[in-house]
Amino acid sequence: ASSDDQAEYLEKVGGNPVHRLYNAVDYSAFSTAVAEPVPEEVAAIPRPRIGYVGRINKKVDLPLLAELSRRHPEWHLVMVGPVHD
């Protein structure tokens, strides 16, 4: 589970211990990416770019992103990942 509340709920309904694995990032791996060349597909998108990498599903607030796009047409959203329900 990615939170204490979620783990407690899953333990309650499942009757088994649940391990907590909090969301995190490998900072050293991502911080060195600045030195890497930008892929062609992304380089063609003007700056500033706001990026998201991960599953694109109901946890992503798409109405919020649409509103940000309307309010800030100078920002460019770049989303990378598989689209799920």
N, CA, C and O atoms as CSV, one atom per row, in Angstrom:
chain,resi,resn,atom,element,x,y,z
A,1,ALA,N,N,0.851,-1.177,0.000
A,1,ALA,CA,C,0.000,0.000,0.000
A,1,ALA,C,C,0.892,1.234,0.000
A,1,ALA,O,O,2.019,1.197,0.492
A,2,SER,N,N,0.381,2.316,-0.551
A,2,SER,CA,C,1.196,3.535,-0.630
A,2,SER,C,C,0.875,4.541,0.474
A,2,SER,O,O,1.424,5.643,0.479
A,3,SER,N,N,-0.004,4.180,1.405
A,3,SER,CA,C,-0.276,5.074,2.534
A,3,SER,C,C,-0.675,4.236,3.746
A,3,SER,O,O,-1.071,3.079,3.607
A,4,ASP,N,N,-0.569,4.824,4.925
A,4,ASP,CA,C,-0.951,4.114,6.143
A,4,ASP,C,C,-2.448,3.810,6.150
A,4,ASP,O,O,-2.857,2.709,6.520
A,5,ASP,N,N,-3.267,4.786,5.741
A,5,ASP,CA,C,-4.716,4.565,5.714
A,5,ASP,C,C,-5.083,3.412,4.792
A,5,ASP,O,O,-5.902,2.560,5.138
A,6,GLN,N,N,-4.471,3.395,3.618
A,6,GLN,CA,C,-4.755,2.331,2.658
A,6,GLN,C,C,-4.321,0.978,3.229
A,6,GLN,O,O,-5.041,-0.011,3.093
A,7,ALA,N,N,-3.162,0.932,3.861
A,7,ALA,CA,C,-2.665,-0.318,4.437
A,7,ALA,C,C,-3.588,-0.812,5.545
A,7,ALA,O,O,-3.888,-2.004,5.618
A,8,GLU,N,N,-4.037,0.091,6.401
A,8,GLU,CA,C,-4.940,-0.298,7.484
A,8,GLU,C,C,-6.248,-0.866,6.922
A,8,GLU,O,O,-6.750,-1.880,7.408
A,9,TYR,N,N,-6.790,-0.214,5.907
A,9,TYR,CA,C,-8.025,-0.687,5.291
A,9,TYR,C,C,-7.828,-2.081,4.679
A,9,TYR,O,O,-8.645,-2.979,4.887
A,10,LEU,N,N,-6.744,-2.250,3.931
A,10,LEU,CA,C,-6.493,-3.537,3.277
A,10,LEU,C,C,-6.260,-4.649,4.292
A,10,LEU,O,O,-6.695,-5.782,4.084
A,11,GLU,N,N,-5.577,-4.330,5.387
A,11,GLU,CA,C,-5.373,-5.325,6.442
A,11,GLU,C,C,-6.709,-5.717,7.063
A,11,GLU,O,O,-6.944,-6.889,7.359
A,12,LYS,N,N,-7.584,-4.726,7.259
A,12,LYS,CA,C,-8.898,-4.976,7.861
A,12,LYS,C,C,-9.762,-5.870,6.974
A,12,LYS,O,O,-10.348,-6.840,7.453
A,13,VAL,N,N,-9.841,-5.547,5.690
A,13,VAL,CA,C,-10.719,-6.322,4.803
A,13,VAL,C,C,-10.081,-7.632,4.348
A,13,VAL,O,O,-10.789,-8.596,4.058
A,14,GLY,N,N,-8.761,-7.675,4.285
A,14,GLY,CA,C,-8.090,-8.872,3.794
A,14,GLY,C,C,-7.637,-9.826,4.868
A,14,GLY,O,O,-7.434,-11.013,4.614
A,15,GLY,N,N,-7.476,-9.303,6.077
A,15,GLY,CA,C,-7.062,-10.160,7.182
A,15,GLY,C,C,-5.599,-10.554,7.167
A,15,GLY,O,O,-5.181,-11.415,7.940
A,16,ASN,N,N,-4.815,-9.936,6.296
A,16,ASN,CA,C,-3.386,-10.247,6.214
A,16,ASN,C,C,-2.569,-8.972,6.392
A,16,ASN,O,O,-3.049,-7.874,6.113
A,17,PRO,N,N,-1.333,-9.125,6.858
A,17,PRO,CA,C,-0.476,-7.935,6.967
A,17,PRO,C,C,-0.233,-7.315,5.584
A,17,PRO,O,O,-0.131,-8.026,4.584
A,18,VAL,N,N,-0.145,-6.024,5.545
A,18,VAL,CA,C,0.100,-5.294,4.300
A,18,VAL,C,C,1.372,-4.481,4.480
A,18,VAL,O,O,1.542,-3.793,5.486
A,19,HIS,N,N,2.259,-4.565,3.504
A,19,HIS,CA,C,3.490,-3.785,3.544
A,19,HIS,C,C,3.240,-2.400,2.973
A,19,HIS,O,O,2.502,-2.240,2.001
A,20,ARG,N,N,3.857,-1.409,3.581
A,20,ARG,CA,C,3.741,-0.046,3.100
A,20,ARG,C,C,4.950,0.281,2.217
A,20,ARG,O,O,6.099,0.104,2.620
A,21,LEU,N,N,4.668,0.751,1.035
A,21,LEU,CA,C,5.715,1.165,0.111
A,21,LEU,C,C,5.324,2.555,-0.362
A,21,LEU,O,O,4.495,2.715,-1.258
A,22,TYR,N,N,5.930,3.543,0.249
A,22,TYR,CA,C,5.552,4.917,-0.030
A,22,TYR,C,C,6.055,5.355,-1.400
A,22,TYR,O,O,7.085,4.876,-1.875
A,23,ASN,N,N,5.324,6.264,-2.028
A,23,ASN,CA,C,5.757,6.807,-3.311
A,23,ASN,C,C,7.070,7.556,-3.102
A,23,ASN,O,O,7.245,8.272,-2.116
A,24,ALA,N,N,7.966,7.378,-4.031
A,24,ALA,CA,C,9.272,8.024,-3.917
A,24,ALA,C,C,9.890,8.123,-5.298
A,24,ALA,O,O,9.310,7.683,-6.291
A,25,VAL,N,N,11.062,8.701,-5.344
A,25,VAL,CA,C,11.773,8.842,-6.599
A,25,VAL,C,C,13.258,8.596,-6.346
A,25,VAL,O,O,13.776,8.893,-5.270
A,26,ASP,N,N,13.921,8.055,-7.341
A,26,ASP,CA,C,15.367,7.891,-7.273
A,26,ASP,C,C,15.975,9.207,-7.743
A,26,ASP,O,O,16.255,9.385,-8.928
A,27,TYR,N,N,16.176,10.127,-6.802
A,27,TYR,CA,C,16.608,11.473,-7.148
A,27,TYR,C,C,17.911,11.468,-7.945
A,27,TYR,O,O,18.039,12.213,-8.916
A,28,SER,N,N,18.866,10.650,-7.556
A,28,SER,CA,C,20.156,10.667,-8.260
A,28,SER,C,C,19.983,10.248,-9.720
A,28,SER,O,O,20.670,10.774,-10.595
A,29,ALA,N,N,19.073,9.307,-9.995
A,29,ALA,CA,C,18.841,8.881,-11.380
A,29,ALA,C,C,18.169,9.984,-12.189
A,29,ALA,O,O,18.538,10.219,-13.340
A,30,PHE,N,N,17.188,10.663,-11.601
A,30,PHE,CA,C,16.472,11.703,-12.334
A,30,PHE,C,C,17.279,12.988,-12.453
A,30,PHE,O,O,17.162,13.689,-13.458
A,31,SER,N,N,18.092,13.315,-11.460
A,31,SER,CA,C,18.846,14.572,-11.497
A,31,SER,C,C,19.928,14.552,-12.574
A,31,SER,O,O,20.318,15.610,-13.067
A,32,THR,N,N,20.417,13.379,-12.945
A,32,THR,CA,C,21.427,13.303,-13.991
A,32,THR,C,C,20.817,13.366,-15.384
A,32,THR,O,O,21.537,13.529,-16.370
A,33,ALA,N,N,19.511,13.240,-15.473
A,33,ALA,CA,C,18.846,13.271,-16.778
A,33,ALA,C,C,18.972,14.636,-17.454
A,33,ALA,O,O,18.796,14.737,-18.668
A,34,VAL,N,N,19.267,15.671,-16.702
A,34,VAL,CA,C,19.418,17.006,-17.275
A,34,VAL,C,C,20.520,17.023,-18.324
A,34,VAL,O,O,20.450,17.786,-19.288
A,35,ALA,N,N,21.523,16.199,-18.146
A,35,ALA,CA,C,22.643,16.151,-19.083
A,35,ALA,C,C,22.324,15.337,-20.337
A,35,ALA,O,O,23.064,15.396,-21.319
A,36,GLU,N,N,21.238,14.585,-20.309
A,36,GLU,CA,C,20.868,13.752,-21.450
A,36,GLU,C,C,20.188,14.588,-22.534
A,36,GLU,O,O,19.522,15.577,-22.228
A,37,PRO,N,N,20.354,14.195,-23.800
A,37,PRO,CA,C,19.649,14.925,-24.854
A,37,PRO,C,C,18.135,14.722,-24.744
A,37,PRO,O,O,17.659,13.660,-24.344
A,38,VAL,N,N,17.403,15.761,-25.106
A,38,VAL,CA,C,15.940,15.695,-25.059
A,38,VAL,C,C,15.457,14.930,-26.290
A,38,VAL,O,O,15.902,15.214,-27.402
A,39,PRO,N,N,14.546,13.957,-26.107
A,39,PRO,CA,C,14.028,13.220,-27.270
A,39,PRO,C,C,13.382,14.171,-28.277
A,39,PRO,O,O,12.801,15.187,-27.895
A,40,GLU,N,N,13.486,13.836,-29.564
A,40,GLU,CA,C,12.938,14.679,-30.636
A,40,GLU,C,C,11.496,15.083,-30.387
A,40,GLU,O,O,11.118,16.241,-30.569
A,41,GLU,N,N,10.685,14.094,-29.962
A,41,GLU,CA,C,9.259,14.357,-29.764
A,41,GLU,C,C,9.033,15.441,-28.718
A,41,GLU,O,O,8.103,16.238,-28.839
A,42,VAL,N,N,9.868,15.472,-27.708
A,42,VAL,CA,C,9.725,16.461,-26.637
A,42,VAL,C,C,10.400,17.769,-27.025
A,42,VAL,O,O,9.889,18.842,-26.707
A,43,ALA,N,N,11.528,17.698,-27.697
A,43,ALA,CA,C,12.250,18.913,-28.096
A,43,ALA,C,C,11.396,19.809,-28.980
A,43,ALA,O,O,11.579,21.026,-28.984
A,44,ALA,N,N,10.466,19.225,-29.728
A,44,ALA,CA,C,9.595,20.005,-30.611
A,44,ALA,C,C,8.524,20.769,-29.838
A,44,ALA,O,O,7.878,21.655,-30.399
A,45,ILE,N,N,8.326,20.444,-28.572
A,45,ILE,CA,C,7.315,21.123,-27.750
A,45,ILE,C,C,7.969,22.342,-27.102
A,45,ILE,O,O,9.002,22.217,-26.444
A,46,PRO,N,N,7.368,23.526,-27.288
A,46,PRO,CA,C,7.968,24.740,-26.711
A,46,PRO,C,C,8.038,24.680,-25.186
A,46,PRO,O,O,7.294,23.944,-24.538
A,47,ARG,N,N,8.946,25.466,-24.638
A,47,ARG,CA,C,9.060,25.623,-23.190
A,47,ARG,C,C,8.167,26.766,-22.754
A,47,ARG,O,O,7.883,27.638,-23.575
A,48,PRO,N,N,7.714,26.816,-21.538
A,48,PRO,CA,C,7.952,25.860,-20.461
A,48,PRO,C,C,7.108,24.602,-20.636
A,48,PRO,O,O,5.975,24.642,-21.116
A,49,ARG,N,N,7.709,23.480,-20.224
A,49,ARG,CA,C,7.047,22.184,-20.283
A,49,ARG,C,C,6.783,21.702,-18.859
A,49,ARG,O,O,7.631,21.825,-17.976
A,50,ILE,N,N,5.608,21.160,-18.663
A,50,ILE,CA,C,5.266,20.550,-17.377
A,50,ILE,C,C,5.088,19.066,-17.665
A,50,ILE,O,O,4.244,18.684,-18.475
A,51,GLY,N,N,5.878,18.235,-17.007
A,51,GLY,CA,C,5.880,16.823,-17.333
A,51,GLY,C,C,5.249,15.936,-16.288
A,51,GLY,O,O,5.281,16.225,-15.092
A,52,TYR,N,N,4.677,14.854,-16.765
A,52,TYR,CA,C,4.133,13.791,-15.914
A,52,TYR,C,C,4.519,12.471,-16.557
A,52,TYR,O,O,4.321,12.270,-17.755
A,53,VAL,N,N,5.071,11.577,-15.756
A,53,VAL,CA,C,5.407,10.241,-16.235
A,53,VAL,C,C,4.747,9.243,-15.295
A,53,VAL,O,O,5.009,9.245,-14.092
A,54,GLY,N,N,3.898,8.399,-15.843
A,54,GLY,CA,C,3.206,7.395,-15.034
A,54,GLY,C,C,1.927,6.978,-15.719
A,54,GLY,O,O,1.628,7.417,-16.830
A,55,ARG,N,N,1.184,6.138,-15.055
A,55,ARG,CA,C,-0.092,5.698,-15.614
A,55,ARG,C,C,-1.052,6.875,-15.682
A,55,ARG,O,O,-1.188,7.639,-14.726
A,56,ILE,N,N,-1.703,7.007,-16.804
A,56,ILE,CA,C,-2.689,8.059,-16.984
A,56,ILE,C,C,-4.044,7.387,-16.759
A,56,ILE,O,O,-4.573,6.701,-17.634
A,57,ASN,N,N,-4.588,7.605,-15.560
A,57,ASN,CA,C,-5.842,6.969,-15.174
A,57,ASN,C,C,-6.637,7.917,-14.289
A,57,ASN,O,O,-6.368,9.119,-14.272
A,58,LYS,N,N,-7.611,7.394,-13.556
A,58,LYS,CA,C,-8.499,8.256,-12.786
A,58,LYS,C,C,-7.801,9.021,-11.669
A,58,LYS,O,O,-8.368,9.985,-11.154
A,59,LYS,N,N,-6.594,8.629,-11.279
A,59,LYS,CA,C,-5.884,9.382,-10.247
A,59,LYS,C,C,-5.349,10.710,-10.789
A,59,LYS,O,O,-5.040,11.614,-10.012
A,60,VAL,N,N,-5.239,10.832,-12.097
A,60,VAL,CA,C,-4.767,12.072,-12.712
A,60,VAL,C,C,-5.979,12.990,-12.890
A,60,VAL,O,O,-6.965,12.609,-13.519
A,61,ASP,N,N,-5.900,14.166,-12.347
A,61,ASP,CA,C,-7.013,15.120,-12.396
A,61,ASP,C,C,-7.025,15.814,-13.761
A,61,ASP,O,O,-6.520,16.926,-13.915
A,62,LEU,N,N,-7.611,15.134,-14.739
A,62,LEU,CA,C,-7.646,15.665,-16.102
A,62,LEU,C,C,-8.424,16.972,-16.214
A,62,LEU,O,O,-7.996,17.851,-16.962
A,63,PRO,N,N,-9.557,17.147,-15.503
A,63,PRO,CA,C,-10.222,18.453,-15.552
A,63,PRO,C,C,-9.323,19.590,-15.041
A,63,PRO,O,O,-9.368,20.700,-15.570
A,64,LEU,N,N,-8.522,19.317,-14.029
A,64,LEU,CA,C,-7.588,20.332,-13.534
A,64,LEU,C,C,-6.556,20.672,-14.604
A,64,LEU,O,O,-6.251,21.844,-14.823
A,65,LEU,N,N,-6.018,19.657,-15.266
A,65,LEU,CA,C,-5.036,19.901,-16.322
A,65,LEU,C,C,-5.650,20.691,-17.477
A,65,LEU,O,O,-4.999,21.562,-18.053
A,66,ALA,N,N,-6.902,20.386,-17.812
A,66,ALA,CA,C,-7.588,21.131,-18.869
A,66,ALA,C,C,-7.756,22.594,-18.465
A,66,ALA,O,O,-7.573,23.494,-19.285
A,67,GLU,N,N,-8.102,22.827,-17.212
A,67,GLU,CA,C,-8.265,24.206,-16.725
A,67,GLU,C,C,-6.922,24.938,-16.725
A,67,GLU,O,O,-6.857,26.107,-17.105
A,68,LEU,N,N,-5.864,24.268,-16.306
A,68,LEU,CA,C,-4.528,24.883,-16.357
A,68,LEU,C,C,-4.166,25.255,-17.791
A,68,LEU,O,O,-3.588,26.313,-18.038
A,69,SER,N,N,-4.507,24.383,-18.728
A,69,SER,CA,C,-4.223,24.648,-20.139
A,69,SER,C,C,-4.981,25.876,-20.636
A,69,SER,O,O,-4.440,26.687,-21.389
A,70,ARG,N,N,-6.234,26.007,-20.210
A,70,ARG,CA,C,-7.030,27.179,-20.615
A,70,ARG,C,C,-6.475,28.462,-20.012
A,70,ARG,O,O,-6.394,29.490,-20.685
A,71,ARG,N,N,-6.093,28.394,-18.737
A,71,ARG,CA,C,-5.607,29.599,-18.041
A,71,ARG,C,C,-4.186,29.980,-18.428
A,71,ARG,O,O,-3.807,31.149,-18.355
A,72,HIS,N,N,-3.404,28.992,-18.837
A,72,HIS,CA,C,-1.981,29.232,-19.140
A,72,HIS,C,C,-1.612,28.581,-20.469
A,72,HIS,O,O,-0.925,27.560,-20.486
A,73,PRO,N,N,-2.058,29.157,-21.574
A,73,PRO,CA,C,-1.728,28.561,-22.879
A,73,PRO,C,C,-0.232,28.578,-23.176
A,73,PRO,O,O,0.228,27.888,-24.085
A,74,GLU,N,N,0.528,29.359,-22.418
A,74,GLU,CA,C,1.980,29.392,-22.615
A,74,GLU,C,C,2.670,28.177,-21.999
A,74,GLU,O,O,3.835,27.919,-22.301
A,75,TRP,N,N,1.982,27.432,-21.147
A,75,TRP,CA,C,2.515,26.213,-20.559
A,75,TRP,C,C,2.198,25.048,-21.493
A,75,TRP,O,O,1.172,25.055,-22.175
A,76,HIS,N,N,3.072,24.058,-21.522
A,76,HIS,CA,C,2.871,22.889,-22.369
A,76,HIS,C,C,2.959,21.631,-21.507
A,76,HIS,O,O,3.992,21.346,-20.901
A,77,LEU,N,N,1.868,20.894,-21.465
A,77,LEU,CA,C,1.805,19.673,-20.670
A,77,LEU,C,C,2.320,18.498,-21.497
A,77,LEU,O,O,1.877,18.278,-22.624
A,78,VAL,N,N,3.243,17.760,-20.933
A,78,VAL,CA,C,3.802,16.582,-21.598
A,78,VAL,C,C,3.521,15.396,-20.683
A,78,VAL,O,O,4.055,15.311,-19.577
A,79,MET,N,N,2.682,14.489,-21.154
A,79,MET,CA,C,2.314,13.323,-20.356
A,79,MET,C,C,2.816,12.056,-21.052
A,79,MET,O,O,2.561,11.831,-22.235
A,80,VAL,N,N,3.529,11.246,-20.290
A,80,VAL,CA,C,4.120,10.025,-20.832
A,80,VAL,C,C,3.657,8.854,-19.987
A,80,VAL,O,O,3.872,8.829,-18.775
A,81,GLY,N,N,3.020,7.883,-20.630
A,81,GLY,CA,C,2.623,6.684,-19.908
A,81,GLY,C,C,1.416,6.045,-20.535
A,81,GLY,O,O,0.747,6.639,-21.380
A,82,PRO,N,N,1.138,4.816,-20.113
A,82,PRO,CA,C,-0.016,4.113,-20.656
A,82,PRO,C,C,-1.314,4.702,-20.128
A,82,PRO,O,O,-1.387,5.142,-18.981
A,83,VAL,N,N,-2.335,4.707,-20.973
A,83,VAL,CA,C,-3.649,5.214,-20.585
A,83,VAL,C,C,-4.502,4.033,-20.151
A,83,VAL,O,O,-4.657,3.058,-20.886
A,84,HIS,N,N,-5.054,4.132,-18.946
A,84,HIS,CA,C,-5.922,3.089,-18.387
A,84,HIS,C,C,-7.263,3.703,-18.019
A,84,HIS,O,O,-7.415,4.924,-17.994
A,85,ASP,N,N,-8.234,2.842,-17.733
A,85,ASP,CA,C,-9.594,3.289,-17.408
A,85,ASP,C,C,-9.592,4.475,-16.485
A,85,ASP,O,O,-10.656,4.972,-16.116
